Amino acid sequence: MKKAICMIMATGLVLMLTGCNGKMSGMPKYETKECYFGKGFQDYTDYCKYFYNESTVNAFKTHLKYKKVMSFDIEEVKSYFEDFEEWVKFEDYYEKYDFDYSTQVKEGDYYYIFEKNGYAKYHNYDVYYVDMNNCILYYIHSNN
């Protein structure tokens, strides 16, 4: 029993230290990443960039969760980044936030939006946005 508890705790610690979250499991292997995590226990804002190469980024085209950005999706996707931008201004890493939703959200890229049940829109969400030209997955999280 003690071994099982120790194993569970060790696995949890490894996942916390590597920045892995359950929603990212099953994603194509990225080459490098940059992650910035907000301060806070319940209310926080996170921003990550996952860098791919031209062949691995294509895996998003067939990923079941990701949708191709169409013209009618653009305003909806932008709205999450607009909300996020208001919150990220209060984070220590704000100067590292370099996603320009006014020019970067475009047709042909891919996205996945996860909203936690029981919350109003923009109160607890994850957005994964794949810039196919630059081979970067942008991840934003806010639960403010």
GUKOL-310650 format. One record per residue: residue in one letter; x, y, z of N, C-alpha, C in turn. Coordinates in steps of 0.05 Angstrom, whole numbers, padded with zeros to 5 digits, always signed. Each point is the difference from the previous one (the first is absolute). Layout:
# residues N
AXYZXYZXYZ ...
This chain:
# residues 144
M+00016-00024+00000-00016+00024+00000+00017+00025+00000 K+00022+00000+00016+00018+00023+00001+00013+00004-00026 K+00008-00022-00014+00013+00003-00026-00019+00012-00020 A-00025-00007+00001-00020+00010-00019-00004+00030+00004 I-00002+00008+00025-00003+00029+00007+00024+00016-00009 C+00024-00011+00005+00025+00013-00008+00001+00003-00030 M-00008-00021-00014+00000+00000-00030-00019+00021-00011 I-00023+00002+00012-00020+00020-00009+00011+00028+00005 M+00011+00004+00024+00011+00027+00006+00024+00007-00018 A+00017-00019-00006+00023+00005-00018-00010+00006-00028 T-00020-00014-00010-00011+00006-00026-00012+00028-00001 G-00015+00007+00020-00011+00027+00001+00021+00021+00001 L+00021-00004+00015+00022+00019+00001+00014+00003-00027 V+00005-00022-00013+00012+00001-00027-00017+00016-00019 L-00026-00005+00000-00018+00014-00018-00001+00030+00006 M+00001+00007+00025+00000+00029+00008+00026+00013-00009 L+00022-00014+00003+00026+00012-00006+00005+00002-00030 T-00012-00017-00016+00004+00001-00029-00020+00017-00014 G-00019+00011+00014-00020+00017-00012-00020-00014-00017 C-00003-00026+00004-00019-00016-00015-00028+00005+00010 N-00019+00003-00017-00027+00000+00009-00016-00020-00016 G-00021-00011+00011-00015-00021-00013-00010+00006-00027 K-00008+00025-00005-00011+00007-00026+00021+00000-00022 M+00026+00002+00007+00021-00001-00020+00008-00028-00007 S-00009-00020+00015+00008-00027-00006-00010-00009-00027 G+00015-00015-00014-00008-00009-00027+00007+00020-00021 M+00013+00022+00007+00007+00021-00020+00026-00009-00014 P+00004+00011-00024+00025-00006-00014+00024+00010+00017 K+00021-00014-00002+00024+00007+00015+00011+00027-00010 Y+00004+00019+00018+00011+00026-00007+00031-00001+00003 E+00013+00019-00012+00029+00001+00001+00009+00015+00026 T-00012+00023+00004+00007+00016+00024-00026+00014+00009 K+00002+00012+00024-00023+00015+00010+00009+00023+00017 E-00017+00020+00002+00003+00022+00019-00026+00002+00015 C+00002-00001+00026-00025+00002+00017+00004+00021+00022 Y-00022+00014+00004-00001+00021+00020-00026-00005+00016 F+00003-00002+00026-00022-00006+00017-00006+00023+00019 G-00025+00006+00002-00009+00022+00017+00001-00008+00030 K+00002+00021+00016-00001-00005+00029-00029-00002+00008 G-00005-00015+00020-00027-00002+00010-00007-00029+00005 F-00018-00003+00018-00009-00027+00008-00025-00008-00016 Q-00020+00017+00001-00024-00007-00014-00003+00017-00026 D+00007+00025+00000-00001+00016-00024+00028+00004-00011 Y+00003-00009-00024+00027+00002-00013-00002-00001-00030 T+00021+00009-00013+00001+00003-00028+00027-00012-00010 D-00001-00019-00019+00024-00013-00010+00003+00004-00030 Y+00024+00000-00009+00006+00004-00029+00024-00018-00007 C-00004-00016-00021+00022-00017-00010+00001+00000-00030 K+00024-00005-00010+00004-00003-00029+00015-00027-00004 Y-00011-00016-00017+00012-00026-00006+00009+00001-00029 F+00026-00005-00005+00012+00002-00026+00002-00027-00014 Y-00010-00001-00024-00001-00024-00017+00017+00004-00024 N+00003-00020-00016+00013+00003-00026-00022-00004-00022 E+00007+00004-00025-00019-00001-00021-00015-00026-00003 S+00013-00022+00007-00013-00026-00003-00017-00007+00025 T+00009+00006+00024-00015-00007+00024-00024+00018+00004 V+00001+00025-00009-00023+00018+00003-00024-00009-00016 N+00005-00015-00021-00022-00010-00017-00017-00020+00014 A+00009-00011+00022-00017-00019+00015-00025+00013+00011 F+00000+00026+00003-00024+00014+00009-00023-00001-00020 K+00007-00004-00025-00020-00001-00021-00019-00024+00003 T+00010-00021+00013-00017-00024+00003-00007-00006+00029 H+00009+00018+00018-00006-00004+00029-00030+00004+00004 L-00013-00018+00015-00029+00001+00003-00010+00025+00015 K+00015+00012+00018-00010+00022+00015+00003+00027-00015 Y+00019+00001-00018+00006+00026-00013-00017+00005-00025 K-00009+00025-00002-00016+00008-00023+00017+00020-00017 K-00004-00002-00026+00013+00019-00018-00014+00027+00003 V+00015+00022+00002-00012+00026+00002-00013+00008-00027 M-00025+00005+00001-00015+00010-00023-00007+00029+00005 S-00008+00014-00021-00006+00029+00003-00020+00006+00022 F-00020-00017+00004-00020+00004+00020+00010-00006+00029 D+00023-00012+00003+00012-00007+00026+00018+00023+00011 I+00009+00017-00018+00021+00019+00008-00008+00018+00023 E-00024+00012-00001-00008+00018+00022-00003-00015+00027 E-00010-00024-00001-00002-00016+00024+00027-00006+00013 V+00019-00009-00017+00027-00006+00010+00013+00025+00011 K-00002+00022-00015+00012+00025+00009-00012+00009+00027 S-00025-00005+00004-00013+00010+00025+00014-00012+00025 Y+00009-00025-00002+00014-00012+00023+00027+00014+00005 F+00014+00006-00022+00026+00013+00002-00004+00029+00010 E-00021+00013-00008-00006+00027+00010-00004-00001+00030 D-00016-00019+00009-00005-00003+00029+00027-00006+00014 F+00015-00019-00010+00025-00008+00012+00019+00024+00002 E+00001+00016-00021+00018+00023+00000-00006+00020+00023 E-00025+00002+00007-00007+00017+00023+00011-00010+00026 W+00001-00027+00003+00009-00012+00025+00031-00002+00001 V+00012-00006-00023+00029-00004+00000+00016+00025+00007 K-00013+00023-00003+00013+00026+00006+00009+00001+00030 F-00013-00016+00017+00006+00000+00028+00021-00021+00008 E+00010-00015-00019+00020-00021+00006+00028+00010-00003 D+00018-00012+00015+00029+00008-00001+00012-00006-00028 Y-00011-00019-00014+00011-00008-00026-00013+00015-00023 Y-00015+00021+00005-00015+00014-00021+00018+00008-00024 E+00024+00008+00005+00018+00008-00022+00008-00024-00018 K-00005-00024+00009+00006-00024-00016-00024-00008-00017 Y-00023+00011+00006-00025-00006-00015+00002+00014-00027 D+00002-00016-00022+00005+00012-00026-00020-00010-00022 F-00023-00008+00009-00020-00009-00020-00018+00024-00007 D+00000+00007-00026-00016+00022-00010-00024-00011-00014 Y-00022-00003+00015-00024-00013-00011-00012+00016-00024 S+00006+00025-00002-00012+00016-00023+00012-00009-00027 T+00025-00010+00001+00012-00008-00026+00005-00031-00001 Q+00003-00013+00023+00007-00028+00000-00023-00019-00003 V-00024+00007+00008-00023-00018-00002-00010+00003-00029 K+00003-00023-00015-00006+00001-00028-00010-00027-00010 E-00013+00000-00023-00010-00024-00012+00024-00019-00006 G-00006-00026+00003+00021-00020-00006+00015-00010+00023 D+00000+00015+00022+00013-00009+00025-00019-00019+00014 Y+00008-00011+00023-00017-00018+00015-00003+00009+00029 Y-00023-00007+00012-00005+00008+00028-00017-00020+00014 Y+00003+00001+00027-00017-00015+00018-00006+00017+00024 I-00025+00003+00007-00008+00016+00023-00014-00019+00020 F+00010+00001+00025-00012-00016+00021-00010+00019+00022 E-00026-00001+00005-00011+00016+00022-00010-00019+00022 K+00008+00006+00024-00008-00018+00022-00029+00004+00006 N-00014-00022+00003-00029+00000+00006-00006+00015+00026 G-00023+00013+00000-00009+00014+00024+00010+00028+00003 Y+00015+00010-00020+00010+00027+00001-00011+00016-00023 A-00003+00026+00004-00008+00018-00022+00022+00002-00020 K-00007+00008-00024+00020+00003-00022+00022+00019+00010 Y+00025-00007-00006+00024+00015+00006+00008-00002+00030 H-00013-00017+00015+00008-00002+00029+00018-00023+00006 N+00001-00020-00018+00018-00023+00005+00004-00014-00027 Y+00021+00006-00014+00004-00011-00027+00029-00006-00006 D+00004-00018-00019+00025-00006-00012-00004+00004-00030 V+00019+00013-00013-00001+00003-00029+00027-00010-00011 Y-00002-00017-00019+00024-00010-00014-00003+00010-00029 Y+00020+00016-00008-00001+00011-00027+00025-00007-00015 V-00003-00013-00023+00023-00010-00016+00004+00018-00024 D+00022+00015+00001+00009+00016-00023+00015-00019-00019 M-00013-00007-00021+00011-00020-00019+00024+00011-00015 N+00001+00026-00006+00023+00012-00015+00025+00000+00017 N-00003+00007+00026+00023+00002+00017+00005-00025+00017 C-00017-00020-00002+00003-00026+00013+00001+00004+00031 I-00019+00016+00010-00001+00006+00029-00028-00006+00010 L-00002-00014+00022-00026-00003+00014+00001+00020+00023 Y-00019+00018+00000-00003+00020+00022-00021-00011+00019 Y+00006+00000+00026-00018-00009+00020-00005+00022+00019 I-00026+00006+00005-00007+00020+00021-00020-00013+00019 H+00003+00007+00025-00019-00009+00020-00007+00024+00018 S-00026+00002+00006-00009+00021+00019-00023-00011+00015 N+00001+00004+00026-00023-00006+00017-00004+00022+00021 N-00004+00023-00011-00003+00025+00016-00029+00007+00003 
